[in-house]
Amino acid sequence: MTLYKPSFEILLLKMYWKTICYSFLGRPNMNGNASLTQSPRLLDQVRGKIRLKHYSLRTEQAYVDWIKRFVLHFDKRHPDEMGAHEVEVF
Protein backbone atom coordinates (compact mmCIF):
# COMPACT_ATOMS: atom_id res chain seq x y z
CA MET A 1 0.00 0.00 0.00
CA THR A 2 1.42 3.36 -1.00
CA LEU A 3 0.52 6.50 0.88
CA TYR A 4 -0.32 9.71 -0.89
CA LYS A 5 2.58 12.11 -0.60
CA PRO A 6 1.57 15.71 -1.33
CA SER A 7 3.88 17.81 -3.43
CA PHE A 8 6.12 20.44 -1.95
CA GLU A 9 3.97 23.24 -3.40
CA ILE A 10 0.85 21.88 -1.70
CA LEU A 11 2.64 21.65 1.63
CA LEU A 12 3.78 25.26 1.27
CA LEU A 13 0.23 26.38 0.48
CA LYS A 14 -1.01 24.62 3.61
CA MET A 15 1.65 26.21 5.78
CA TYR A 16 1.51 29.73 4.42
CA TRP A 17 -2.09 30.15 3.23
CA LYS A 18 -2.69 33.31 5.28
CA THR A 19 0.50 34.95 4.01
CA ILE A 20 -0.52 34.04 0.47
CA CYS A 21 -4.02 35.45 0.99
CA TYR A 22 -2.63 38.67 2.48
CA SER A 23 -0.18 39.07 -0.38
CA PHE A 24 -3.10 38.94 -2.82
CA LEU A 25 -5.76 40.71 -0.78
CA GLY A 26 -3.92 42.98 1.63
CA ARG A 27 -4.47 42.98 5.38
CA PRO A 28 -8.08 42.85 6.63
CA ASN A 29 -9.79 45.97 7.92
CA MET A 30 -9.97 45.46 11.70
CA ASN A 31 -12.03 48.52 12.68
CA GLY A 32 -15.26 46.49 12.66
CA ASN A 33 -17.32 49.02 10.69
CA ALA A 34 -19.50 47.34 8.11
CA SER A 35 -19.48 49.01 4.74
CA LEU A 36 -22.77 50.01 3.14
CA THR A 37 -21.63 48.45 -0.11
CA GLN A 38 -20.91 44.76 0.14
CA SER A 39 -17.30 43.93 -0.65
CA PRO A 40 -16.48 41.04 -2.98
CA ARG A 41 -16.43 37.58 -1.43
CA LEU A 42 -13.11 36.07 -0.39
CA LEU A 43 -12.67 33.68 -3.32
CA ASP A 44 -13.69 36.36 -5.81
CA GLN A 45 -11.03 38.63 -4.34
CA VAL A 46 -8.43 35.88 -4.59
CA ARG A 47 -9.38 35.16 -8.20
CA GLY A 48 -9.22 38.86 -9.07
CA LYS A 49 -5.77 39.33 -7.56
CA ILE A 50 -4.42 36.17 -9.17
CA ARG A 51 -5.68 37.33 -12.57
CA LEU A 52 -4.22 40.78 -11.97
CA LYS A 53 -0.85 39.13 -11.42
CA HIS A 54 -1.32 37.10 -14.64
CA TYR A 55 -0.97 33.70 -12.94
CA SER A 56 -2.07 30.68 -14.94
CA LEU A 57 -5.64 29.40 -14.75
CA ARG A 58 -4.43 26.13 -13.22
CA THR A 59 -2.59 28.02 -10.46
CA GLU A 60 -5.75 30.01 -9.76
CA GLN A 61 -7.79 26.82 -9.54
CA ALA A 62 -5.27 25.22 -7.18
CA TYR A 63 -5.14 28.23 -4.82
CA VAL A 64 -8.92 28.59 -4.74
CA ASP A 65 -9.37 24.86 -4.18
CA TRP A 66 -6.97 24.81 -1.23
CA ILE A 67 -8.66 27.87 0.32
CA LYS A 68 -12.07 26.19 -0.10
CA ARG A 69 -10.82 23.01 1.57
CA PHE A 70 -9.34 24.98 4.44
CA VAL A 71 -12.50 27.02 5.06
CA LEU A 72 -14.79 23.98 4.81
CA HIS A 73 -12.56 22.00 7.15
CA PHE A 74 -13.25 24.57 9.88
CA ASP A 75 -17.03 24.77 9.35
CA LYS A 76 -16.96 27.79 7.02
CA ARG A 77 -15.19 30.14 9.43
CA HIS A 78 -13.62 33.13 7.70
CA PRO A 79 -9.81 32.93 7.43
CA ASP A 80 -9.49 36.27 9.27
CA GLU A 81 -10.84 34.53 12.39
CA MET A 82 -8.19 31.81 12.25
CA GLY A 83 -4.47 31.70 12.74
CA ALA A 84 -1.38 29.51 12.80
CA HIS A 85 -2.97 26.89 15.05
CA GLU A 86 -5.70 26.13 12.53
CA VAL A 87 -3.14 25.88 9.72
CA GLU A 88 -1.15 23.34 11.74
CA VAL A 89 -4.31 21.35 12.50
CA PHE A 90 -5.32 21.37 8.84
C-alpha positions, 0 to 999 in steps of 0.5 A: 500500500502506497501512501499519498505524498503531497507535493512540496507546493501543496505543503507550502500552500497549507503552511503559508495560506494566510501569508498568500491570501494577504499578499493577494488581498492585503491585510483585513480591515480590523475597525469592525465598521460594516461598509454600506456596499458589500465587498467582494467575497473572499474567493472572488477577491483571490481570483481577481488578484491572481488574474491581476498578477497574470498567474495561470488558470491552473494556479488560480484553480489550485489556490482557490481549491486549497482555500475552499478546503481549508474554510470547509474543514473549519465549518466555514469560518472566515480565514481572518478569524483563524491563525497559525494553530488552525493551519497546523491542525489542517 
